[in-house]
Amino acid sequence: MKKSKLGLAVGVFIGTMLMFTGCGAEKIDLNEFVTVETQGYDGYGTGKAEFDSGKLEEALMANGVDVSGTLNVIMAVSGAADKLDKLSNGDEIEYKWNIDKTAVKTFKKKYKILLCYKDFSTKVEGLKDPAEFNLGDYLDISVNGVAPKGSLYVKTSLNGFIVEADKKDGLSNGDEVTITVKPQMLDANVEELCAQNQIPVFDGTYKYTVEGLHNYVTSVSEIPSDVFEIMKKKSEEALEEAKEDGCGQCDGLFGNVYRHRNYDSYKLVSVGISDAAGDGLYDLNSVIMVYELSFSVHGDVKTYAYTEFKGVVDSNEGLSEDDFRTYLDTFRTCEINEKSYVGLPSIEEINEHNKKTSLGNAIPDYRFEDIQ
């Protein structure tokens, strides 16, 4: 986009003009509040000419003028450019003022401020070569979700055109999507629509490479540190809530099958991560925080229990602590010295135990990483 701010050349001319007025008043140059912008492609360019009345009000107030008074000189000042479409490099844009001269004279008499102005022209330059036309500049593309199940949304700012994508779902970063831009009406003429949009005639095929999707974590290092700390906090809250201080039914009729939860302490020793399998209950990944539970009531007994978090991604964007749902598995048990304890006797047995209780479902294996 080319922006042309009226500057030295216009100011010098107006200064010369004022030498002949001999008005002796403060001068405000209206041309200094006009900007002319051009954009687009050579032969198809568009322009915009704006008079910043807000800046003029600020200048007037700085000179003690009450712009809210009955003499609103802002309403008496306007201008327009003669050509703002189908522009080519080298074209001249003429800006002409439309001034209520009577109001300006009255304003000068009341406030001792002379509003100076002069019609001017500016040359169009910097428009892009039509050969460099990029259809992507006229497409609004967004991707959402988590790879490999990302979704793509696309629309165009071109009037009279619609867009189609050959793939909108099941996306991962790096996937290539072919986007087709075509007339909305079957009988529409592409050349005419391009002329209306002031762009060159284009090939309606655009290749887009997917990027910016979050990914399910595959290792501990991919879990954002603040997310990991929340997972630890939630896990340990669940362990505290499930913990029993005493032995409960140890001495009762079913003491040998009573599930002990009276661990003295616990510590995080490993994290297991499984991939999203893409089917039903397992279409999200799973991250489990494996804790070593220590029992001393019946000797030195250790078991391994875990909390689970589903759908953990490599971003903390938009997450709060309330978004974390903790599942503490207290149904996995093992027998040690003829007594039943919450947890399993080793980390390695977690995968095997899950497969035994999966009712034939294909549960992805966990990859374990030790936590020091």
Disulfide bonds with the S-S distance in Angstrom:
Cys247-Cys250 1.12
